[in-house]
Amino acid sequence: MNIHERQYESLRKLVDDHLHSLVKQNSPKDVSDACRYVLSAGGKRVRAVLVLLSCKAVGGNVRDALDASAAIELMHNFTLVHDDIMDNAASRRGKPTVHTQWNTGTALLAGDVLLGLAYRKALNTNSGRLQRILNLFTNGLIGVCEGQALDLEFERRSDVTVRDYFEMIGKKTGKLIATSTELGAIIGQGTDRQVTALRQFGHYLGRAFQLQDDLLDVVAEEKAFGKTIGGDIVEGKKTFLLLQSLERARGRDRRTLMRVMNRKASAPLRNMPERKREIESVTAIYESTGTLDAARTLIRQNTTRAESMLQSLPASRAQGTLLWLSNMLLQRKH
């Protein structure tokens, strides 16, 4: 484990310990149990750690940003609980989703409580810039919700473009990551230039992160990925791969992609041999149209842009860990 990995793990443990102390055993039992269930699922805590690293990278005190980092992680988990309901997802991180483990009503309320806890933690942030922090936090929440709304809208549309896709991921995925890095910079009392640089770092990192997710859905090893390969194809999800291939394909290949494009996510293929054949044929089209290579190129370009934003920060271990983290996300297998 290198020095940056040790720092990341140390900060992640700090966030985990803080989160686990938030939800007490109280009444109503089902909702508090569900909240603890969500927070105990673990995860990389990438967004929360980004808050802490960004604060530290501009010379701030990590402890001043701990409440804000917990707030970001709580907000992120709120969105996951509600997204799982909308997507009718059966599992998350290898465990049953909240609405599956309990019921939809309990899941909705648990998500609401997590969001309330997020604002409580945000309000506790030790900073003279609290109004600015809360405005940024609120705009991040609205952006994520708008991104999810676009994603749902895309399920009903057959005219979604690559440009539409980048608008959607800029909100659904990129907004909260950019909010995390900007929050940390503000709490650490970074200069305007540093705050802008870290916001842009988060923006490009978020774009690369989502593109990598799209790519892993078809090229990852299933065991390492932790979920079924080709799930986006089966559900007809408007990913970069599908939309870019559609612009490039002709004839039979284009007709195959249009069939996937017009499928509703709520009605995926159930026949397993048919699913396997479609995943294989669509992945082959992605390969033959050069779309897989295009995705890899965009991931590298956005990661490079993200890393270039860190050049305006003073050299430090935190800056180095941000660089290490961007590379780790680029090379991840799940």
Phi, psi and omega in degrees: 000121181279176185299324181285321177296321178296319179294317179300311182296324178296317179290323178297319178295322177301316178295313181302313180299321180293317181295319185292343179272356189276316187262110182271160174284109180208186181262141000284135189298314185301316183291316179293323176298318181295320178297315178295324178299316180296311184289337180278353182290347177076223186112176185283340183056036185303313185295317179296316180294325177299323176301311184293315180295321180294321177298313182293325184293337178258012176095012181274174179264123181305323182297329178293335184260000186295318179297318180293323179294321176294321179299317179297317181293322177295317178298316179302317180290327172303314181295323180295317180299314181287323177299319180298324177295312181296325181273355184055040182283137182272333183218158178214124181054037176079005179237155177303142177291164186298316182291338176280319182289323178246259177198172185297318181299315179296321179296317179299315181292321178298317176300317180298318179296318178300320178292320176299318177296324179299315179291325177299316179292320179300321180293338180276358185301132181276088182201146174279001181249036189299318180298318178297320180296315181293322176298316179296316180300316181293317178297326176297317178298313180299318179299315179298316180295321177296321178297317178295323178296319176297318180300318177294319179298322181299331179299332183265354186251146176247010182244021181292135181249169176300322178297317177301318180301314182292328174296316182296310183289334176298332178265308187293318182253310187291326186299316183288327177292316177295323176297320181298311183290322179293318178303312180301319180294321180293314181296325178282002179062042175292160176290167178303321180296320180291320178298315178298317181298317182287327174298315179294323174304313180296322180299308182290325177296319179297321179294315178297321181300314182289320176299321178295321176301313179301317183292316182299332181300335181244343185244350183286160170280129189303320182297317180287326184290327177085002175207170186296131177290141179084011181301322179296324179292313181301322183273355180070031181290136180278079178271170175303320183298313181294313185292319179292318178296322180298325178290335186259334188282158178223164172057226184300321179300317180295321179296322177299314180294324179294325177298318177294315182303322186271359179282139177277139180299334180283352181228061180290165177298135180257330182289116188297314177299322179293320178299313182300316180296318182293317179301315180296317182290321180290318177300322177297323177292318176303320181290312186291332179275357180079012184287325177298318178293323178297320179295316179299320179296316180294323178297315179295316181298315182289326176293318178297318177297317178302311183295327180295333179293338182280352183292338180277358178266151176295144178298130181198170177295322180296318177298318178297323179289326174298318176296315178300318182296319180297322178288323178298316179294326179294325186261003185295157181250357180205000000 
